[in-house]
Amino acid sequence: MLVSYKWLKQLVTIDVPSQELAEKMSTTGIEVEGVEVPGEGLSKLVVGEVVSCEDVPETHLHLCMVDTGEEELRQIVCGAPNIKAGLKVIVALPGARIADNYKIKKGKIRGMESLGMICSLQELGLSDSIIPKEFADGIQILPADAVPGDDALTYLDLDDEIIELSITPNRADALSMRGVAHEVAAIYGKSVHFDEKSLTENDRKAADLLKVAIASDKVLTYKARVVENVTIKPSPQWLQNILMNAGIRPINNVVDVTNYVLLYFGQPMHAFDLDKFEGKDILARQAKSGEKLVTLDGEERDLAEEDIVITVDDKPVALGGVMGGAATEIDFSSRNVVLEAAAFDGKTIRRTSSRLNLRSESSSRFEKGINYATVGQALDYAAAMLTELAGGHVLAGQVEAGTLPTDDVQVSTSLDYVNVRLGTDLTFSDIENVFARLGFGLSGDEEMFTVSVPRRRWDIAIQADLVEEIARIYGYDKLPTTLPEAAGTVGELTIAQKLRRKVRTLAEGAGLSEIISYALTTPEKAVAFTPNPSHLTELMWPMSVDRSALRQNIVSGMLDTIAYNVARKNKSLALYEIGKVFEQSGNPKEELPKEIDTFALALTGLVAEKDFQTPAQPVDFFYAKGILEAILAKLEVSVQFVATKAMASMHPGRTALIEHDGQVIGYLGQVHPQTAKDFDIPETYVAELNLNALEAALKPDLVFEDITKFPAVSRDIALLLSEEVSHQDVLDAIAASGVKRLTKVKLFDVYAGEKLGHGKKSMAYSLTFQNPKDNLTDEEVAKYMDKITKSLTEKVGAEVR
């Protein structure tokens, strides 16, 4: 919302620097983005009167003699197509500064001396989008009463200060000058004074020409007035200045009046050409499937059943609350005008404007809410302005349908409730002062008081809202600052938070860098890299298909990050992410997905670069497995790695599921070469772990155990095995022997060759035994080795070499 400080000071008697006002408003609840002066940086721009204008032969130029309030006329060469004698124009004198800090100098054009420049609004830095169309390709023409030699900026209000407000949805009342005036008056303890216009109606009744009806519960009320015999012409300069400073292009006096009322009251309005109506029955209804409407911007819109349309003789003439139709547009041939003021359902307007990508000043206000109490008042005000600016005659009465609640809203609370929430010791007189400044009615006493909230503040409905109003007007800076009581609950991390922090520390200690990827992805990527995909959870209205479904894995997003880096020559990457994946076991339209905390890593490129003494070491399966094993060892969670070929996105010979007590809690392996090619990445290894399952597997806090004083005993054993036997099979067989003194098993050699025979391999293990309470004897260790050998023979068919 762009607020003219000149206009604001007409509504509230204040005389403080704009920067001070901006700071006050920001500290009381309406953030000010900044204050700008449109004419800042412009200098030596005066009013000039073109006394004579002669065409320069064989050119588009004109030789003008201009009165700039000096003793002698000033000769200026101008190429604007709309220049002619008798006009009042903007003249940049030699030494003047215009847009982009450009300095005007005396010069010669086609051999003719030019002592200045006649300016257009573009040359003063104004945007093309707000310049009136009649001046878009030429110079700006000033009012006839402009005095030569005067400062031209004052005639265009370019010396005004424009305050830009950042309006949150709960303070949409400040999307109007009247709403901002009420706010400023409350801040400074002033009163507002709005101009009232007396509406003169003729004897003819508007109801004889129009009928209005509503056929939708999304339209709360619809009001119309008829103004006859208007003269369409440009608006006076003061009105054009207000609109341009608010970022709105002036069109003509009728359209400009509706935009002025929108800024003043916050009430969106529209003007129809009555003579272009094909009937007299106006109906506000929902659009029908297949209906179309050409809007004022010239675009043909395909309407949906959720849209609100205004129809005449059951033909759409406007898209309710968003934009009017081109068929009934006001133009310079219009003579009879229908003014519309209505209240539409904000959610419906938001859906329509979003679907059509058609945002307007009207739609933004309907989306956030309007003041029900001034809908009819705004309509009368606009009609009265048309009698002043367009010479129109207003027919008697408003033609309307539907009703709106306009009475004050009653909200009750107590002084104790307020003081407890704010930590203050306010008295009832302090409360009376706050609501008097806000212009709210107040009755009752400190035990229980009731506030009458005007409809202009539709954001206030419960007692907590009253507390907020008291706090901001009383002053947030005056609220006491207190420390929490010592008897409060001591904060501590949950088990899940501790686990996340520990895993993060371990991962970074292993050389991984953290990334954060999107939780939304494509439907295909959502279920890739997932051992057991579930139902997809998709957005109803995604911004794009690339962000349309909730992920069921983190790896897909990490591979996008790897592809981005690899494409930029960053090829050695070690990444991890801790985030959520979403598992949907039921109907996505009826049930929310289950959120699962997940740790994922991705490795590609080299572990160590090649140098003069070390060969390059690429990432492989066992390097990735080693990182996981190190993390799990620190967490004291034992797992098994089980080879799998079931995951289509993973290499069938280099992928393993990670199991704990028979439950799959993750996977590890190489990305399938075809999948890697699809992502345009080199050989990459990835892993995922279910942190929720890890949390359940964590052991309780351990009791300290003394370090044993007795030495350990090691024995090596070499086994001849079938090549189909895995390392895990051997570990399981050793564990099945039930030797309690066995404390460590380590594989230190694997060999396969022709000497062993086809289909055979040799695996050598180092076994460590230790008794925490006594020395082990050779006889005891020999018995343990016999039991282990027997178990290996029975379970995996091993032969001791």
C-alpha positions in Angstrom: 0.0 0.0 0.0 1.5 3.3 -1.1 0.3 6.2 1.1 0.5 9.8 0.0 1.7 11.8 3.0 0.1 15.0 1.6 -3.3 13.3 1.4 -2.8 11.7 4.8 -2.2 15.1 6.4 -5.6 16.2 5.0 -7.3 13.4 6.9 -5.4 13.7 10.2 -3.9 16.9 11.6 -0.3 15.8 12.0 2.9 17.6 11.3 5.8 15.3 12.0 8.6 14.2 9.7 7.6 11.2 7.5 10.5 9.2 8.9 9.3 9.7 12.4 5.8 8.6 11.4 7.2 5.5 9.6 9.1 4.5 12.8 6.0 5.0 14.9 3.8 2.9 12.6 6.4 0.1 12.4 6.5 -0.1 16.2 2.8 -0.2 16.6 2.0 -3.1 14.2 2.1 -1.9 10.6 5.5 -2.3 9.0 6.8 0.5 6.8 9.0 -0.7 4.0 10.3 2.8 3.3 9.6 6.4 2.4 10.3 7.8 -1.1 9.9 11.2 -2.7 9.1 10.7 -6.5 10.8 13.9 -7.4 14.0 13.2 -5.4 17.1 14.1 -7.4 15.2 16.3 -9.9 16.1 20.0 -9.9 15.5 23.2 -11.9 12.2 22.0 -13.4 9.7 24.9 -13.9 6.4 25.6 -15.6 6.7 26.9 -19.1 4.1 28.3 -21.5 4.6 27.6 -25.2 4.1 31.0 -26.8 4.9 29.9 -30.3 5.6 26.6 -32.0 7.0 26.3 -35.6 7.6 23.1 -37.4 11.2 22.6 -38.6 11.1 21.6 -42.3 12.0 18.0 -43.2 12.2 17.0 -39.6 9.9 16.0 -36.7 11.3 18.9 -34.7 9.5 22.0 -33.5 11.1 25.4 -32.7 9.3 26.7 -29.6 9.5 30.0 -27.8 8.6 29.3 -24.2 7.7 31.7 -21.3 9.4 30.4 -18.1 8.6 33.4 -16.0 11.8 35.3 -17.0 12.1 38.6 -18.8 12.8 37.0 -22.1 11.3 34.1 -23.9 13.4 30.9 -24.0 14.1 29.1 -27.3 13.8 25.4 -27.0 13.8 22.7 -29.7 11.3 19.9 -29.1 10.5 16.7 -30.9 7.3 15.7 -29.1 4.3 15.1 -31.4 1.8 16.7 -29.0 3.6 20.1 -28.6 1.7 23.2 -29.7 1.3 26.8 -28.8 -0.7 27.7 -25.8 0.2 24.6 -23.7 1.7 24.7 -20.2 4.6 22.3 -20.0 7.5 21.1 -17.9 10.8 22.8 -18.7 14.2 21.6 -17.6 16.4 24.7 -17.5 20.1 24.5 -18.3 21.8 22.9 -15.3 18.7 20.9 -14.4 18.9 17.3 -13.3 16.3 14.8 -14.6 16.0 11.0 -14.4 19.2 8.9 -13.9 21.0 12.1 -12.7 21.2 13.4 -16.3 22.2 17.0 -16.5 20.6 19.4 -19.1 22.9 21.7 -20.9 22.6 24.4 -23.6 23.1 22.9 -27.0 22.4 23.1 -30.7 20.0 20.8 -32.6 20.2 20.9 -36.4 22.0 24.2 -36.0 19.3 25.7 -33.8 20.1 26.8 -30.2 18.1 25.0 -27.5 18.1 26.6 -24.1 16.6 23.8 -22.1 14.3 20.8 -22.6 10.5 20.3 -22.6 10.0 17.1 -20.6 7.8 14.0 -20.6 7.0 12.1 -17.5 9.3 9.3 -18.5 12.2 11.7 -18.5 11.3 12.5 -14.9 11.7 8.9 -14.0 8.1 7.8 -13.9 7.2 4.3 -15.0 5.4 3.8 -18.3 2.8 1.7 -16.5 1.4 4.7 -14.6 1.7 7.5 -17.2 -1.7 8.5 -18.8 -2.0 7.0 -22.3 -2.5 10.4 -23.9 0.9 11.5 -22.7 2.7 8.1 -23.1 4.4 9.1 -26.4 4.7 12.8 -25.8 5.3 15.5 -23.3 3.2 16.1 -20.1 0.7 18.9 -20.4 0.1 20.8 -17.1 -3.2 22.5 -16.0 -4.1 25.7 -17.8 -3.8 27.7 -14.5 -0.2 26.7 -13.9 2.0 29.8 -13.5 5.1 30.1 -15.7 8.3 30.0 -13.7 6.7 28.1 -10.8 8.2 24.8 -9.6 6.7 22.1 -11.9 7.1 19.3 -9.3 4.4 20.8 -7.1 1.8 20.7 -9.9 2.5 16.9 -10.3 2.8 16.2 -6.6 6.3 14.8 -7.3 7.4 16.6 -4.1 5.0 14.4 -2.1 6.4 11.8 0.3 5.1 8.2 -0.5 5.1 5.9 2.5 5.1 2.2 1.5 3.3 -0.1 4.0 3.8 -3.8 4.2 0.2 -4.9 5.0 -0.2 -8.3 6.7 -3.5 -10.2 6.2 -4.7 -9.3 9.7 -4.4 -5.6 9.1 -6.1 -5.3 5.7 -8.0 -2.3 7.1 -4.9 -0.3 6.3 -5.4 -1.0 2.6 -7.3 2.3 2.4 -6.5 5.9 3.2 -9.3 6.1 5.8 -8.0 3.0 7.5 -4.4 4.4 7.6 -5.8 7.7 8.9 -7.6 5.9 11.8 -4.3 4.2 12.6 -2.2 7.3 12.6 -4.9 9.2 14.6 -4.7 6.4 17.3 -0.9 6.6 17.4 -0.8 10.4 18.0 -4.1 10.8 19.9 -5.6 12.8 17.1 -9.0 12.7 15.5 -9.8 12.0 11.8 -11.8 14.4 9.6 -13.1 12.9 6.4 -14.7 15.0 3.7 -18.4 14.3 3.2 -20.1 14.8 -0.2 -23.8 15.6 -0.5 -25.4 13.5 -3.2 -28.1 15.2 -5.3 -30.5 12.7 -6.9 -33.0 13.5 -9.7 -36.6 12.3 -9.7 -36.1 9.3 -11.9 -35.6 6.0 -10.1 -32.6 3.8 -10.8 -34.8 0.7 -10.2 -36.8 1.6 -13.3 -33.7 1.0 -15.4 -32.0 -1.9 -13.5 -32.8 -4.9 -11.4 -30.2 -6.7 -9.3 -30.2 -10.2 -8.0 -27.8 -12.7 -6.3 -27.7 -16.4 -7.1 -24.6 -17.4 -5.2 -23.7 -17.7 -1.5 -20.3 -16.3 -2.4 -21.8 -12.9 -3.0 -22.9 -11.2 0.2 -24.3 -8.0 -1.3 -24.4 -6.3 -4.6 -25.3 -2.6 -5.0 -25.6 -0.4 -8.1 -26.3 3.2 -8.9 -27.0 4.8 -12.3 -25.4 8.1 -13.3 -26.7 9.6 -16.6 -25.3 12.2 -19.0 -21.7 12.0 -17.9 -19.0 13.6 -20.0 -16.0 11.4 -20.4 -12.7 13.3 -20.3 -9.3 13.3 -18.5 -9.4 13.7 -14.8 -8.2 16.9 -13.1 -4.5 17.0 -12.4 -4.9 16.5 -8.6 -6.8 13.3 -9.1 -4.2 12.0 -11.7 -1.4 12.8 -9.3 -3.0 10.8 -6.5 -3.4 7.8 -8.7 0.0 7.9 -10.2 1.6 8.3 -6.8 -0.3 5.1 -5.7 1.0 3.2 -8.7 -2.3 3.4 -10.8 -2.5 4.7 -14.4 -5.1 7.4 -14.9 -7.6 6.4 -17.6 -10.6 8.9 -17.6 -12.7 10.7 -15.1 -15.2 7.9 -14.5 -12.6 5.0 -14.1 -10.4 7.3 -12.1 -13.2 8.0 -9.6 -13.7 4.3 -9.0 -9.9 3.9 -8.4 -9.9 7.0 -6.1 -12.7 5.5 -4.0 -10.8 2.2 -3.9 -7.8 4.0 -2.4 -9.9 6.2 -0.1 -12.4 3.7 1.3 -10.7 0.4 0.4 -13.9 -0.5 -1.5 -13.3 -2.0 -4.9 -15.7 -0.6 -7.5 -16.4 -1.0 -11.2 -18.1 1.2 -13.8 -20.2 -0.2 -16.7 -21.4 1.5 -19.8 -25.2 1.2 -19.4 -25.9 1.7 -23.1 -23.8 -1.5 -23.8 -26.1 -3.6 -21.7 -28.3 -6.0 -23.6 -30.9 -6.1 -20.8 -31.6 -4.6 -17.4 -31.3 -7.6 -15.2 -28.0 -7.8 -13.4 -27.3 -11.2 -11.8 -24.3 -12.1 -9.6 -23.8 -15.9 -9.8 -21.3 -18.7 -10.2 -19.9 -19.2 -13.7 -21.0 -22.1 -15.8 -18.7 -24.6 -17.2 -17.4 -23.5 -20.7 -18.3 -19.9 -20.3 -15.8 -17.3 -21.5 -15.2 -13.6 -20.8 -12.9 -11.1 -22.5 -11.6 -9.0 -19.6 -10.5 -5.3 -19.8 -6.9 -6.4 -20.6 -8.1 -7.9 -23.8 -7.5 -11.5 -22.8 -10.2 -14.2 -23.3 -10.6 -16.0 -20.0 -12.0 -19.6 -19.6 -14.2 -19.5 -16.6 -14.6 -22.2 -14.0 -17.6 -23.0 -11.9 -16.0 -21.6 -8.8 -15.6 -18.2 -10.4 -18.1 -15.4 -9.6 -19.4 -13.6 -12.6 -21.7 -10.5 -13.0 -24.1 -11.1 -15.8 -26.6 -9.0 -17.8 -29.3 -10.9 -19.5 -27.4 -14.0 -18.3 -24.3 -13.0 -20.3 -21.1 -12.4 -18.3 -20.0 -8.8 -18.3 -17.4 -8.9 -15.4 -15.4 -11.3 -13.4 -16.6 -10.5 -9.9 -14.0 -9.0 -7.6 -11.2 -9.4 -10.1 -11.7 -7.4 -13.4 -14.4 -6.0 -15.6 -15.3 -7.2 -19.1 -14.2 -5.4 -22.3 -17.8 -5.5 -23.8 -19.1 -2.9 -21.2 -16.0 -0.9 -20.9 -16.2 2.9 -20.3 -14.8 4.8 -23.3 -15.1 8.4 -24.6 -18.4 7.7 -26.2 -20.0 6.5 -22.9 -22.9 8.7 -21.6 -24.7 6.6 -19.0 -22.8 4.8 -16.3 -23.7 2.0 -13.8 -21.5 2.0 -10.7 -21.1 -1.2 -8.8 -20.1 -1.9 -5.2 -20.2 -5.4 -3.7 -18.9 -7.7 -1.1 -17.5 -11.1 -2.4 -16.2 -14.2 -0.6 -12.4 -13.6 -0.2 -11.4 -17.3 -0.6 -13.3 -17.6 -3.9 -11.7 -14.4 -5.2 -8.2 -15.6 -4.2 -8.7 -19.0 -6.0 -9.9 -17.2 -9.2 -7.1 -14.7 -9.3 -4.5 -17.4 -8.6 -5.9 -19.7 -11.2 -6.0 -17.0 -13.9 -2.8 -15.4 -12.7 -4.8 -12.2 -12.7 -4.0 -10.0 -9.7 -5.6 -6.6 -9.3 -6.0 -3.9 -6.7 -9.6 -5.1 -6.3 -8.8 -8.8 -5.9 -6.1 -8.1 -3.3 -8.6 -6.2 -1.1 -11.5 -8.7 -1.5 -9.0 -11.5 -0.6 -8.1 -9.8 2.7 -11.5 -8.3 3.5 -13.3 -5.0 3.2 -15.3 -2.7 5.5 -18.9 -3.9 5.4 -20.1 -0.6 7.0 -19.0 1.6 4.1 -20.0 -0.3 1.0 -23.1 1.8 0.4 -21.3 5.0 1.5 -18.5 4.4 -1.0 -21.0 4.0 -3.8 -22.7 7.2 -2.9 -19.4 9.0 -2.7 -18.4 7.8 -6.1 -21.7 8.9 -7.6 -21.3 12.4 -6.0 -17.8 12.7 -7.5 -19.2 11.9 -11.0 -21.6 14.8 -10.6 -18.6 17.1 -9.8 -16.1 15.8 -12.3 -18.2 14.4 -15.2 -21.4 16.6 -14.9 -23.5 13.5 -14.4 -27.0 13.2 -13.0 -27.6 10.6 -10.3 -30.8 8.6 -10.5 -32.7 8.1 -7.2 -31.9 5.2 -5.0 -29.4 2.3 -4.9 -30.5 -0.9 -6.6 -29.3 -3.7 -4.3 -29.6 -7.3 -3.3 -28.2 -9.1 -0.2 -27.5 -7.7 3.2 -24.3 -7.1 5.3 -23.8 -7.0 9.0 -22.8 -3.3 9.7 -23.3 -3.1 13.5 -20.3 -3.0 15.9 -18.9 -6.3 17.2 -19.0 -6.6 20.9 -15.9 -8.2 22.6 -15.6 -8.5 26.3 -12.6 -9.1 28.7 -11.4 -8.0 32.1 -8.6 -5.8 33.3 -7.0 -8.8 35.1 -6.9 -10.8 31.8 -5.1 -7.9 30.1 -2.5 -7.4 32.9 -1.8 -11.1 33.3 -1.1 -11.4 29.5 1.0 -8.3 29.2 2.7 -8.4 32.6 1.6 -4.8 33.3 -0.3 -2.9 36.0 -2.6 -0.9 33.8 -5.6 0.8 35.3 -9.1 1.0 33.8 -8.4 4.6 32.9 -5.5 3.5 30.8 -7.8 1.1 29.0 -10.3 3.8 28.4 -7.6 6.1 26.9 -6.4 3.4 24.5 -9.9 2.6 23.1 -10.8 6.3 23.0 -7.7 6.9 20.7 -8.8 3.9 18.6 -12.3 5.3 18.3 -13.9 2.2 19.9 -16.8 2.3 22.2 -16.3 1.0 25.8 -18.7 0.1 28.6 -18.3 -1.8 31.9 -15.7 -1.6 34.6 -12.3 -3.3 35.4 -14.1 -6.5 36.5 -15.6 -6.9 33.0 -15.7 -4.4 30.2 -17.1 -4.7 26.7 -15.6 -3.0 23.6 -17.7 -2.0 20.6 -15.5 -2.7 17.6 -16.4 -0.9 14.4 -16.7 -3.0 11.2 -13.6 -1.2 9.9 -11.5 -3.4 12.2 -12.8 -6.9 11.2 -9.6 -8.4 12.5 -10.8 -8.0 16.1 -13.1 -10.8 17.4 -11.8 -12.3 20.6 -10.4 -10.9 23.9 -6.8 -11.8 22.8 -7.3 -9.3 19.9 -8.2 -6.6 22.5 -5.0 -7.3 24.4 -3.0 -6.9 21.2 -4.6 -3.5 20.5 -3.9 -2.3 24.1 -0.3 -3.4 23.9 0.5 -1.7 20.6 -1.3 1.6 21.4 0.0 1.7 25.0 3.5 0.9 23.5 5.4 -2.3 23.2 8.5 -0.4 24.5 6.6 0.2 27.8 5.9 -3.4 28.5 8.0 -4.8 31.3 10.8 -7.2 30.7 11.0 -10.1 33.1 13.0 -13.3 33.4 11.3 -16.7 33.6 10.7 -18.0 37.1 13.4 -20.3 38.4 10.8 -22.9 39.3 10.0 -23.6 35.7 10.7 -26.8 33.9 14.4 -27.3 33.0 14.8 -27.6 29.2 16.6 -30.6 27.8 17.0 -32.3 24.4 14.7 -35.2 23.5 16.2 -38.6 22.6 15.5 -37.8 19.0 17.2 -34.5 19.1 20.3 -36.0 20.9 20.5 -38.7 18.2 20.2 -36.2 15.3 23.0 -34.1 16.9 25.2 -37.1 17.5 24.7 -38.5 14.0 25.5 -35.0 12.5 28.7 -34.8 14.5 29.8 -38.3 13.5 29.0 -37.7 9.8 30.9 -34.4 9.8 33.8 -36.1 11.6 33.8 -38.7 8.8 34.3 -35.9 6.3 30.8 -35.4 5.1 29.2 -32.0 4.4 25.6 -31.3 5.2 23.1 -30.3 2.5 19.3 -29.7 2.6 17.2 -30.7 -0.4 13.6 -30.2 -1.3 10.9 -32.4 0.4 8.8 -32.1 -2.8 9.9 -33.8 -6.0 8.5 -35.6 -9.0 6.3 -38.7 -8.6 9.0 -40.9 -10.2 11.8 -39.7 -8.0 9.6 -39.8 -4.9 9.4 -43.6 -4.9 12.9 -44.3 -6.4 15.6 -45.6 -4.0 12.9 -46.9 -1.7 12.9 -50.6 -0.6 9.2 -50.6 -0.1 7.4 -47.7 -1.8 4.0 -46.6 -0.4 1.2 -44.6 -1.9 2.1 -41.2 -3.3 1.1 -38.0 -1.5 0.7 -35.4 -4.2 -0.2 -31.7 -4.1 -3.5 -30.7 -5.6 -2.1 -27.4 -7.1 1.7 -27.8 -7.4 3.8 -24.9 -8.7 5.4 -27.4 -11.1 5.6 -31.1 -11.7 9.2 -31.0 -10.3 7.7 -30.2 -6.9 4.5 -32.1 -6.9 4.9 -35.1 -4.6 6.3 -35.7 -1.1 9.5 -37.7 -1.2 9.8 -41.2 0.2 13.6 -41.0 0.0 16.3 -38.4 0.4 18.7 -39.9 -2.1 16.9 -38.5 -5.2 17.3 -35.0 -4.1 21.0 -35.6 -3.2 21.7 -36.9 -6.6 20.2 -33.7 -8.1 22.7 -31.8 -5.9 25.6 -34.0 -7.1 24.6 -33.5 -10.7 24.6 -29.7 -10.2 28.1 -29.8 -8.7 29.5 -32.3 -11.2 28.3 -30.1 -14.1 30.4 -27.3 -12.5 33.6 -29.4 -12.3 33.2 -30.2 -8.5 33.5 -34.0 -8.9 34.7 -35.3 -5.5 31.7 -35.0 -3.1 30.9 -36.5 0.3 27.4 -35.3 1.4 24.9 -36.1 4.0 21.4 -34.9 4.9 19.1 -35.4 7.9 15.5 -34.9 7.0 12.1 -36.4 6.8 10.6 -38.8 4.3 6.9 -39.4 4.0 5.3 -42.9 4.1 1.6 -43.1 3.1 0.0 -46.4 4.1 -3.7 -45.2 3.7 -5.6 -43.1 1.3 -3.7 -39.8 0.6 -6.9 -37.9 0.3 -8.1 -39.0 3.7 -5.0 -39.6 5.9 -1.8 -37.6 6.5 1.4 -39.4 5.7 3.7 -40.7 8.4 6.9 -38.6 8.8 10.1 -40.6 9.2 13.4 -39.0 10.3 16.1 -40.2 8.0 19.8 -40.0 7.6 21.3 -40.2 4.0 24.7 -40.0 2.5 26.1 -39.8 -1.0 29.7 -40.3 -2.1 31.3 -39.8 -5.5 34.7 -39.1 -7.0 38.0 -39.6 -5.1 38.7 -40.2 -1.5 42.3 -39.1 -2.0 43.8 -37.2 -4.9 46.8 -38.6 -6.7 50.2 -37.1 -5.7 53.9 -38.0 -6.2 53.7 -40.8 -3.6 50.0 -41.8 -3.3 47.9 -43.2 -6.1 44.3 -41.8 -6.5 41.8 -43.6 -4.3 38.3 -43.6 -5.7 35.2 -44.0 -3.5 33.9 -47.6 -3.4 31.3 -49.7 -1.6 33.5 -50.5 1.3 34.4 -46.9 1.9 30.7 -46.0 2.2 30.1 -49.1 4.4 33.0 -48.1 6.6 31.4 -44.7 7.3 28.1 -46.3 8.3 29.9 -48.8 10.4 31.8 -46.1 12.2 28.6 -44.2 12.9 26.7 -47.3 14.1 29.7 -48.4 16.2 29.6 -45.0 18.1 25.9 -45.4 18.6 26.5 -49.0 19.8 23.9 -50.4 17.4 24.7 -53.8 15.8 23.4 -54.4 12.3 23.7 -56.9 9.5 24.3 -56.1 5.8 22.2 -58.4 3.6 22.9 -58.4 -0.2 19.8 -57.5 -2.3 18.9 -57.2 -6.0 15.3 -56.0 -5.3 16.0 -52.2 -5.7 15.7 -51.2 -9.3 17.5 -47.9 -8.9 20.5 -49.6 -7.3 23.4 -51.8 -8.6 22.2 -55.4 -8.3 25.7 -56.7 -7.3 26.7 -53.8 -5.0 23.7 -53.1 -2.8 22.8 -54.3 0.7 19.9 -53.9 3.0 20.8 -52.9 6.6 18.9 -54.9 9.2 18.7 -54.7 12.9 17.0 -57.7 14.7 15.5 -58.8 11.4 14.0 -55.4 10.7 15.2 -53.4 7.6 16.3 -50.0 8.8 18.1 -48.8 5.6 20.2 -49.7 2.6 23.6 -49.1 1.2 25.1 -49.5 -2.3 26.0 -48.1 -5.7 23.5 -46.2 -7.8 22.6 -48.3 -10.8 24.7 -47.2 -13.8 21.6 -46.5 -15.9 20.1 -44.4 -13.1 23.4 -42.6 -12.8 23.4 -41.9 -16.5 19.9 -40.5 -16.2 21.0 -38.1 -13.5 24.2 -37.4 -15.6 26.5 -38.3 -12.7 29.6 -40.6 -12.4 29.8 -43.7 -10.2 28.1 -42.8 -6.9 27.4 -44.6 -3.6 24.5 -43.8 -1.4 22.9 -45.0 1.9 19.9 -44.3 4.0 19.1 -45.0 7.6 15.8 -44.8 9.5 16.6 -42.6 12.5 13.4 -43.5 14.2 14.3 -47.2 14.1 17.9 -46.3 15.3 16.4 -44.4 18.2 14.4 -47.5 19.2 17.5 -49.6 19.0 19.7 -47.4 21.2 20.8 -49.0 24.4 20.0 -47.3 27.7 22.8 -45.4 29.4 25.6 -47.9 30.3 27.0 -48.4 33.7 30.7 -48.1 34.0 32.7 -51.3 33.8 36.3 -51.7 34.9 38.9 -52.3 32.3 40.0 -56.0 32.6 43.5 -56.6 34.0 43.9 -59.9 32.2 45.4 -60.2 28.7 43.6 -61.2 25.6 44.6 -64.2 23.5 44.4 -64.2 19.6 44.2 -67.2 17.2 44.1 -67.1 13.4 42.0 -69.5 11.4 42.0 -69.9 7.6 38.8 -71.5 6.0 38.2 -73.1 2.7 34.7 -72.2 1.6 32.3 -72.2 -1.3 32.4 -68.9 -3.1 28.7 -68.5 -2.4 29.3 -68.2 1.4 29.3 -64.6 2.5 31.3 -62.9 5.3 28.0 -62.5 7.3 27.4 -66.3 7.0 30.7 -67.0 8.6 30.1 -64.4 11.4 26.7 -66.0 12.1 28.3 -69.5 12.2 31.0 -68.3 14.6 28.3 -66.6 16.8 26.3 -69.9 16.8 29.1 -71.7 18.5 28.2 -69.9 21.7 31.7 -69.1 22.9 31.2 -66.4 25.5 34.9 -65.4 25.8 35.1 -64.5 22.1 35.3 -60.7 22.1 36.4 -59.8 18.5 36.3 -61.4 15.0 38.3 -59.7 12.2 38.6 -60.8 8.5 42.2 -60.1 7.4 42.5 -62.1 4.1 40.4 -63.3 1.2 41.9 -65.4 -1.6 40.5 -67.2 -4.6 42.5 -69.0 -7.3 43.1 -72.1 -9.4 45.0 -73.8 -6.6 41.9 -73.9 -4.4 39.7 -75.3 -7.1 36.7 -74.0 -9.0 34.0 -72.4 -6.9 36.2 -72.2 -3.8 37.7 -69.3 -1.8 39.8 -68.9 1.3 38.9 -66.5 4.1 41.2 -65.9 7.1 40.0 -64.6 10.4 41.7 -63.3 13.6 39.7 -64.4 16.7 40.3 -62.6 20.0 39.4 -64.2 23.4 39.4 -62.6 26.8 38.2 -63.5 30.4 37.6 -60.3 32.4 38.2 -62.2 35.7 41.1 -64.6 35.0 43.9 -65.6 32.7 42.9 -67.9 29.8 44.9 -71.1 29.4 45.9 -72.7 26.2 43.6 -75.6 26.9 40.6 -73.3 27.2 41.4 -71.5 24.0 41.8 -74.8 22.2 38.4 -75.9 23.4 36.9 -72.6 22.1 38.6 -73.1 18.7 37.2 -76.6 18.5 33.7 -75.4 19.1 34.0 -72.7 16.6 35.5 -75.0 14.0 32.7 -77.5 14.5 30.1 -74.8 14.1 31.8 -73.5 10.9 31.9 -77.0 9.4 28.2 -77.7 10.2 26.8 -74.3 9.3 28.8 -73.3 6.2 30.7 -76.4 5.2 34.1 -74.8 6.0 37.4 -76.7 5.9 40.2 -75.5 8.1 43.3 -75.0 6.0 
